[in-house]
Amino acid sequence: MTWLPSLITETPEEGYEIAILLSRVAVKKTQPDDAVRAKLRPDYANNADSLTQVSLVVATNFNTVAQANNYWKD
Protein backbone atom coordinates (compact mmCIF):
# COMPACT_ATOMS: atom_id res chain seq x y z
CA MET A 1 0.00 0.00 0.00
CA THR A 2 1.25 3.49 -0.82
CA TRP A 3 1.00 6.47 1.51
CA LEU A 4 -2.05 7.59 -0.51
CA PRO A 5 -3.97 4.60 -1.87
CA SER A 6 -6.99 6.68 -2.90
CA LEU A 7 -8.75 10.00 -2.53
CA ILE A 8 -12.07 8.20 -2.20
CA THR A 9 -13.46 8.24 1.34
CA GLU A 10 -16.71 7.23 3.00
CA THR A 11 -17.33 10.55 4.73
CA PRO A 12 -16.33 14.20 4.49
CA GLU A 13 -14.53 13.84 7.83
CA GLU A 14 -12.33 11.11 6.36
CA GLY A 15 -11.81 13.35 3.36
CA TYR A 16 -10.64 16.16 5.60
CA GLU A 17 -8.10 13.84 7.21
CA ILE A 18 -6.80 13.00 3.71
CA ALA A 19 -6.55 16.75 2.98
CA ILE A 20 -4.42 17.21 6.09
CA LEU A 21 -2.27 14.25 5.10
CA LEU A 22 -1.74 15.72 1.63
CA SER A 23 -0.68 19.01 3.18
CA ARG A 24 1.72 17.40 5.63
CA VAL A 25 3.33 15.21 3.00
CA ALA A 26 3.86 18.25 0.77
CA VAL A 27 5.80 19.95 3.56
CA LYS A 28 7.89 16.83 4.22
CA LYS A 29 8.69 16.42 0.53
CA THR A 30 9.54 20.11 0.18
CA GLN A 31 11.78 20.06 3.27
CA PRO A 32 12.82 16.45 3.90
CA ASP A 33 15.18 17.30 6.78
CA ASP A 34 13.37 16.57 10.07
CA ALA A 35 15.76 18.78 12.04
CA VAL A 36 15.18 21.77 9.78
CA ARG A 37 11.40 21.35 10.01
CA ALA A 38 11.63 21.11 13.80
CA LYS A 39 13.77 24.25 13.93
CA LEU A 40 11.32 26.21 11.75
CA ARG A 41 8.15 24.99 13.47
CA PRO A 42 8.14 27.56 16.31
CA ASP A 43 8.33 30.40 13.78
CA TYR A 44 5.20 29.43 11.89
CA ALA A 45 3.37 27.86 14.84
CA ASN A 46 3.25 31.27 16.52
CA ASN A 47 2.49 33.34 13.44
CA ALA A 48 -1.16 34.09 12.64
CA ASP A 49 -0.45 34.64 8.94
CA SER A 50 1.35 31.31 8.66
CA LEU A 51 -1.48 29.49 10.40
CA THR A 52 -4.00 31.13 8.07
CA GLN A 53 -1.94 29.94 5.10
CA VAL A 54 -1.94 26.40 6.49
CA SER A 55 -5.74 26.54 6.63
CA LEU A 56 -5.83 27.69 3.02
CA VAL A 57 -3.62 24.81 1.86
CA VAL A 58 -5.75 22.25 3.74
CA ALA A 59 -8.94 23.81 2.34
CA THR A 60 -7.55 23.59 -1.19
CA ASN A 61 -6.65 19.94 -0.67
CA PHE A 62 -10.06 19.25 0.88
CA ASN A 63 -11.71 20.73 -2.22
CA THR A 64 -9.71 18.29 -4.36
CA VAL A 65 -10.78 15.34 -2.19
CA ALA A 66 -14.40 16.51 -2.18
CA GLN A 67 -14.43 16.69 -5.97
CA ALA A 68 -12.93 13.20 -6.20
CA ASN A 69 -15.79 11.99 -4.00
CA ASN A 70 -18.46 13.83 -6.00
CA TYR A 71 -18.99 15.88 -2.85
CA TRP A 72 -20.25 12.68 -1.16
CA LYS A 73 -23.46 12.75 -3.16
CA ASP A 74 -25.19 9.40 -3.62
N, CA, C and O atoms as CSV, one atom per row, in Angstrom:
chain,resi,resn,atom,element,x,y,z
A,1,MET,N,N,0.836,-1.183,0.000
A,1,MET,CA,C,0.000,0.000,0.000
A,1,MET,C,C,0.887,1.254,0.000
A,1,MET,O,O,1.891,1.309,0.710
A,2,THR,N,N,0.516,2.235,-0.782
A,2,THR,CA,C,1.253,3.490,-0.822
A,2,THR,C,C,0.773,4.397,0.308
A,2,THR,O,O,-0.170,4.060,1.025
A,3,TRP,N,N,1.416,5.531,0.461
A,3,TRP,CA,C,0.998,6.471,1.506
A,3,TRP,C,C,-0.358,7.091,1.168
A,3,TRP,O,O,-1.038,7.616,2.050
A,4,LEU,N,N,-0.753,7.032,-0.110
A,4,LEU,CA,C,-2.048,7.590,-0.512
A,4,LEU,C,C,-2.707,6.621,-1.494
A,4,LEU,O,O,-2.602,6.801,-2.707
A,5,PRO,N,N,-3.383,5.601,-0.977
A,5,PRO,CA,C,-3.968,4.604,-1.866
A,5,PRO,C,C,-5.127,5.138,-2.698
A,5,PRO,O,O,-5.382,4.644,-3.797
A,6,SER,N,N,-5.835,6.152,-2.178
A,6,SER,CA,C,-6.994,6.681,-2.897
A,6,SER,C,C,-7.443,7.990,-2.267
A,6,SER,O,O,-7.200,8.245,-1.087
A,7,LEU,N,N,-8.097,8.809,-3.069
A,7,LEU,CA,C,-8.750,10.005,-2.530
A,7,LEU,C,C,-10.192,9.710,-2.131
A,7,LEU,O,O,-10.847,10.548,-1.510
A,8,ILE,N,N,-10.680,8.557,-2.474
A,8,ILE,CA,C,-12.071,8.199,-2.199
A,8,ILE,C,C,-12.219,7.857,-0.722
A,8,ILE,O,O,-11.462,7.050,-0.182
A,9,THR,N,N,-13.194,8.475,-0.078
A,9,THR,CA,C,-13.463,8.243,1.336
A,9,THR,C,C,-14.956,8.035,1.537
A,9,THR,O,O,-15.769,8.386,0.682
A,10,GLU,N,N,-15.297,7.462,2.674
A,10,GLU,CA,C,-16.708,7.226,3.005
A,10,GLU,C,C,-17.414,8.492,3.455
A,10,GLU,O,O,-18.601,8.671,3.180
A,11,THR,N,N,-16.704,9.367,4.138
A,11,THR,CA,C,-17.330,10.554,4.731
A,11,THR,C,C,-16.495,11.804,4.473
A,11,THR,O,O,-15.305,11.705,4.171
A,12,PRO,N,N,-17.108,12.971,4.590
A,12,PRO,CA,C,-16.328,14.202,4.491
A,12,PRO,C,C,-15.250,14.306,5.575
A,12,PRO,O,O,-14.170,14.841,5.323
A,13,GLU,N,N,-15.535,13.802,6.769
A,13,GLU,CA,C,-14.532,13.844,7.829
A,13,GLU,C,C,-13.282,13.056,7.441
A,13,GLU,O,O,-12.161,13.508,7.673
A,14,GLU,N,N,-13.477,11.885,6.853
A,14,GLU,CA,C,-12.330,11.107,6.364
A,14,GLU,C,C,-11.615,11.871,5.251
A,14,GLU,O,O,-10.388,11.846,5.156
A,15,GLY,N,N,-12.388,12.541,4.425
A,15,GLY,CA,C,-11.806,13.350,3.356
A,15,GLY,C,C,-10.957,14.485,3.892
A,15,GLY,O,O,-9.912,14.813,3.330
A,16,TYR,N,N,-11.413,15.085,4.988
A,16,TYR,CA,C,-10.642,16.164,5.602
A,16,TYR,C,C,-9.317,15.642,6.146
A,16,TYR,O,O,-8.290,16.314,6.044
A,17,GLU,N,N,-9.342,14.448,6.720
A,17,GLU,CA,C,-8.099,13.842,7.210
A,17,GLU,C,C,-7.130,13.587,6.054
A,17,GLU,O,O,-5.921,13.757,6.210
A,18,ILE,N,N,-7.650,13.184,4.904
A,18,ILE,CA,C,-6.804,13.001,3.711
A,18,ILE,C,C,-6.224,14.351,3.287
A,18,ILE,O,O,-5.054,14.430,2.911
A,19,ALA,N,N,-7.029,15.409,3.344
A,19,ALA,CA,C,-6.545,16.746,2.984
A,19,ALA,C,C,-5.390,17.170,3.883
A,19,ALA,O,O,-4.409,17.744,3.410
A,20,ILE,N,N,-5.505,16.891,5.165
A,20,ILE,CA,C,-4.420,17.213,6.090
A,20,ILE,C,C,-3.180,16.381,5.748
A,20,ILE,O,O,-2.062,16.897,5.742
A,21,LEU,N,N,-3.383,15.115,5.469
A,21,LEU,CA,C,-2.267,14.245,5.097
A,21,LEU,C,C,-1.556,14.771,3.847
A,21,LEU,O,O,-0.327,14.822,3.805
A,22,LEU,N,N,-2.325,15.158,2.840
A,22,LEU,CA,C,-1.735,15.717,1.627
A,22,LEU,C,C,-0.879,16.938,1.954
A,22,LEU,O,O,0.226,17.094,1.433
A,23,SER,N,N,-1.395,17.785,2.807
A,23,SER,CA,C,-0.684,19.013,3.179
A,23,SER,C,C,0.599,18.700,3.932
A,23,SER,O,O,1.636,19.312,3.675
A,24,ARG,N,N,0.538,17.762,4.852
A,24,ARG,CA,C,1.717,17.402,5.634
A,24,ARG,C,C,2.785,16.743,4.770
A,24,ARG,O,O,3.973,17.026,4.921
A,25,VAL,N,N,2.370,15.877,3.879
A,25,VAL,CA,C,3.334,15.210,3.005
A,25,VAL,C,C,4.002,16.225,2.078
A,25,VAL,O,O,5.190,16.101,1.782
A,26,ALA,N,N,3.258,17.215,1.623
A,26,ALA,CA,C,3.857,18.246,0.770
A,26,ALA,C,C,4.980,18.973,1.501
A,26,ALA,O,O,6.028,19.250,0.917
A,27,VAL,N,N,4.762,19.280,2.772
A,27,VAL,CA,C,5.805,19.949,3.556
A,27,VAL,C,C,7.007,19.035,3.714
A,27,VAL,O,O,8.145,19.479,3.558
A,28,LYS,N,N,6.773,17.771,4.021
A,28,LYS,CA,C,7.889,16.830,4.217
A,28,LYS,C,C,8.679,16.606,2.929
A,28,LYS,O,O,9.897,16.438,2.967
A,29,LYS,N,N,7.988,16.605,1.797
A,29,LYS,CA,C,8.695,16.418,0.529
A,29,LYS,C,C,9.438,17.685,0.115
A,29,LYS,O,O,10.485,17.617,-0.529
A,30,THR,N,N,8.887,18.846,0.491
A,30,THR,CA,C,9.539,20.112,0.182
A,30,THR,C,C,10.773,20.321,1.054
A,30,THR,O,O,11.808,20.793,0.585
A,31,GLN,N,N,10.646,19.958,2.343
A,31,GLN,CA,C,11.776,20.059,3.270
A,31,GLN,C,C,11.936,18.711,3.971
A,31,GLN,O,O,11.363,18.491,5.039
A,32,PRO,N,N,12.716,17.809,3.369
A,32,PRO,CA,C,12.823,16.451,3.901
A,32,PRO,C,C,13.637,16.330,5.192
A,32,PRO,O,O,13.609,15.278,5.832
A,33,ASP,N,N,14.346,17.362,5.581
A,33,ASP,CA,C,15.185,17.300,6.775
A,33,ASP,C,C,14.343,17.529,8.036
A,33,ASP,O,O,13.856,18.636,8.269
A,34,ASP,N,N,14.177,16.480,8.845
A,34,ASP,CA,C,13.374,16.571,10.070
A,34,ASP,C,C,13.885,17.668,11.002
A,34,ASP,O,O,13.090,18.394,11.600
A,35,ALA,N,N,15.190,17.789,11.126
A,35,ALA,CA,C,15.763,18.780,12.036
A,35,ALA,C,C,15.447,20.202,11.587
A,35,ALA,O,O,15.160,21.069,12.413
A,36,VAL,N,N,15.500,20.437,10.295
A,36,VAL,CA,C,15.185,21.773,9.775
A,36,VAL,C,C,13.708,22.084,10.024
A,36,VAL,O,O,13.366,23.183,10.462
A,37,ARG,N,N,12.835,21.113,9.743
A,37,ARG,CA,C,11.403,21.349,10.005
A,37,ARG,C,C,11.146,21.630,11.477
A,37,ARG,O,O,10.356,22.512,11.812
A,38,ALA,N,N,11.806,20.890,12.355
A,38,ALA,CA,C,11.627,21.106,13.800
A,38,ALA,C,C,12.128,22.491,14.209
A,38,ALA,O,O,11.517,23.149,15.051
A,39,LYS,N,N,13.232,22.932,13.618
A,39,LYS,CA,C,13.771,24.255,13.929
A,39,LYS,C,C,12.830,25.366,13.453
A,39,LYS,O,O,12.684,26.382,14.133
A,40,LEU,N,N,12.199,25.184,12.308
A,40,LEU,CA,C,11.319,26.208,11.747
A,40,LEU,C,C,9.929,26.235,12.389
A,40,LEU,O,O,9.253,27.264,12.373
A,41,ARG,N,N,9.513,25.110,12.948
A,41,ARG,CA,C,8.150,24.987,13.466
A,41,ARG,C,C,7.746,26.111,14.436
A,41,ARG,O,O,6.645,26.643,14.292
A,42,PRO,N,N,8.569,26.494,15.404
A,42,PRO,CA,C,8.140,27.563,16.314
A,42,PRO,C,C,7.842,28.882,15.598
A,42,PRO,O,O,6.971,29.640,16.025
A,43,ASP,N,N,8.564,29.154,14.514
A,43,ASP,CA,C,8.331,30.399,13.778
A,43,ASP,C,C,6.927,30.447,13.192
A,43,ASP,O,O,6.219,31.441,13.353
A,44,TYR,N,N,6.520,29.376,12.512
A,44,TYR,CA,C,5.198,29.425,11.892
A,44,TYR,C,C,4.090,29.034,12.859
A,44,TYR,O,O,2.942,29.431,12.662
A,45,ALA,N,N,4.399,28.275,13.884
A,45,ALA,CA,C,3.372,27.863,14.842
A,45,ALA,C,C,2.855,29.034,15.668
A,45,ALA,O,O,1.761,28.968,16.228
A,46,ASN,N,N,3.634,30.098,15.744
A,46,ASN,CA,C,3.249,31.268,16.523
A,46,ASN,C,C,2.988,32.489,15.645
A,46,ASN,O,O,3.044,33.626,16.114
A,47,ASN,N,N,2.708,32.246,14.385
A,47,ASN,CA,C,2.486,33.338,13.440
A,47,ASN,C,C,1.089,33.191,12.836
A,47,ASN,O,O,0.804,32.217,12.140
A,48,ALA,N,N,0.233,34.157,13.107
A,48,ALA,CA,C,-1.158,34.086,12.642
A,48,ALA,C,C,-1.245,33.979,11.123
A,48,ALA,O,O,-2.076,33.230,10.609
A,49,ASP,N,N,-0.415,34.703,10.405
A,49,ASP,CA,C,-0.448,34.636,8.943
A,49,ASP,C,C,-0.057,33.249,8.441
A,49,ASP,O,O,-0.661,32.731,7.503
A,50,SER,N,N,0.938,32.662,9.057
A,50,SER,CA,C,1.353,31.309,8.663
A,50,SER,C,C,0.248,30.299,8.933
A,50,SER,O,O,-0.005,29.420,8.108
A,51,LEU,N,N,-0.406,30.415,10.071
A,51,LEU,CA,C,-1.484,29.491,10.402
A,51,LEU,C,C,-2.666,29.658,9.447
A,51,LEU,O,O,-3.316,28.678,9.081
A,52,THR,N,N,-2.940,30.890,9.048
A,52,THR,CA,C,-3.997,31.129,8.068
A,52,THR,C,C,-3.641,30.477,6.744
A,52,THR,O,O,-4.507,29.896,6.090
A,53,GLN,N,N,-2.388,30.565,6.341
A,53,GLN,CA,C,-1.943,29.941,5.098
A,53,GLN,C,C,-2.064,28.421,5.163
A,53,GLN,O,O,-2.418,27.783,4.172
A,54,VAL,N,N,-1.773,27.842,6.321
A,54,VAL,CA,C,-1.941,26.400,6.488
A,54,VAL,C,C,-3.400,26.024,6.252
A,54,VAL,O,O,-3.694,25.045,5.566
A,55,SER,N,N,-4.307,26.809,6.824
A,55,SER,CA,C,-5.739,26.538,6.635
A,55,SER,C,C,-6.119,26.609,5.166
A,55,SER,O,O,-6.928,25.809,4.696
A,56,LEU,N,N,-5.549,27.550,4.444
A,56,LEU,CA,C,-5.827,27.690,3.018
A,56,LEU,C,C,-5.343,26.473,2.234
A,56,LEU,O,O,-6.045,25.987,1.347
A,57,VAL,N,N,-4.160,25.984,2.553
A,57,VAL,CA,C,-3.623,24.809,1.863
A,57,VAL,C,C,-4.502,23.587,2.139
A,57,VAL,O,O,-4.828,22.836,1.220
A,58,VAL,N,N,-4.884,23.387,3.399
A,58,VAL,CA,C,-5.749,22.251,3.740
A,58,VAL,C,C,-7.093,22.395,3.038
A,58,VAL,O,O,-7.624,21.412,2.522
A,59,ALA,N,N,-7.649,23.593,3.010
A,59,ALA,CA,C,-8.939,23.810,2.341
A,59,ALA,C,C,-8.840,23.504,0.850
A,59,ALA,O,O,-9.758,22.918,0.277
A,60,THR,N,N,-7.745,23.890,0.225
A,60,THR,CA,C,-7.548,23.591,-1.194
A,60,THR,C,C,-7.477,22.082,-1.416
A,60,THR,O,O,-8.082,21.557,-2.351
A,61,ASN,N,N,-6.737,21.389,-0.553
A,61,ASN,CA,C,-6.653,19.937,-0.672
A,61,ASN,C,C,-7.998,19.276,-0.379
A,61,ASN,O,O,-8.354,18.284,-1.016
A,62,PHE,N,N,-8.742,19.818,0.580
A,62,PHE,CA,C,-10.058,19.255,0.878
A,62,PHE,C,C,-10.992,19.416,-0.322
A,62,PHE,O,O,-11.793,18.525,-0.607
A,63,ASN,N,N,-10.897,20.534,-1.018
A,63,ASN,CA,C,-11.711,20.726,-2.216
A,63,ASN,C,C,-11.386,19.656,-3.256
A,63,ASN,O,O,-12.293,19.122,-3.895
A,64,THR,N,N,-10.118,19.341,-3.429
A,64,THR,CA,C,-9.713,18.291,-4.365
A,64,THR,C,C,-10.316,16.949,-3.968
A,64,THR,O,O,-10.851,16.232,-4.813
A,65,VAL,N,N,-10.229,16.609,-2.680
A,65,VAL,CA,C,-10.776,15.339,-2.191
A,65,VAL,C,C,-12.294,15.328,-2.350
A,65,VAL,O,O,-12.865,14.315,-2.752
A,66,ALA,N,N,-12.943,16.435,-2.042
A,66,ALA,CA,C,-14.401,16.509,-2.176
A,66,ALA,C,C,-14.828,16.295,-3.627
A,66,ALA,O,O,-15.800,15.588,-3.893
A,67,GLN,N,N,-14.112,16.897,-4.551
A,67,GLN,CA,C,-14.426,16.693,-5.967
A,67,GLN,C,C,-14.246,15.233,-6.355
A,67,GLN,O,O,-15.070,14.676,-7.081
A,68,ALA,N,N,-13.178,14.613,-5.879
A,68,ALA,CA,C,-12.932,13.198,-6.199
A,68,ALA,C,C,-14.044,12.312,-5.669
A,68,ALA,O,O,-14.303,11.238,-6.213
A,69,ASN,N,N,-14.703,12.760,-4.606
A,69,ASN,CA,C,-15.785,11.995,-3.997
A,69,ASN,C,C,-17.158,12.476,-4.423
A,69,ASN,O,O,-18.162,12.143,-3.792
A,70,ASN,N,N,-17.207,13.269,-5.506
A,70,ASN,CA,C,-18.458,13.826,-5.999
A,70,ASN,C,C,-19.220,14.511,-4.861
A,70,ASN,O,O,-20.445,14.439,-4.769
A,71,TYR,N,N,-18.448,15.176,-4.002
A,71,TYR,CA,C,-18.995,15.883,-2.854
A,71,TYR,C,C,-19.863,14.992,-1.975
A,71,TYR,O,O,-20.783,15.474,-1.314
A,72,TRP,N,N,-19.573,13.705,-1.967
A,72,TRP,CA,C,-20.246,12.685,-1.161
A,72,TRP,C,C,-21.739,12.571,-1.478
A,72,TRP,O,O,-22.548,12.178,-0.638
A,73,LYS,N,N,-22.074,12.931,-2.723
A,73,LYS,CA,C,-23.463,12.749,-3.159
A,73,LYS,C,C,-23.680,11.291,-3.540
A,73,LYS,O,O,-22.787,10.646,-4.088
A,74,ASP,N,N,-24.846,10.785,-3.253
A,74,ASP,CA,C,-25.185,9.403,-3.622
A,74,ASP,C,C,-25.618,9.319,-5.070
A,74,ASP,O,O,-25.941,8.235,-5.556
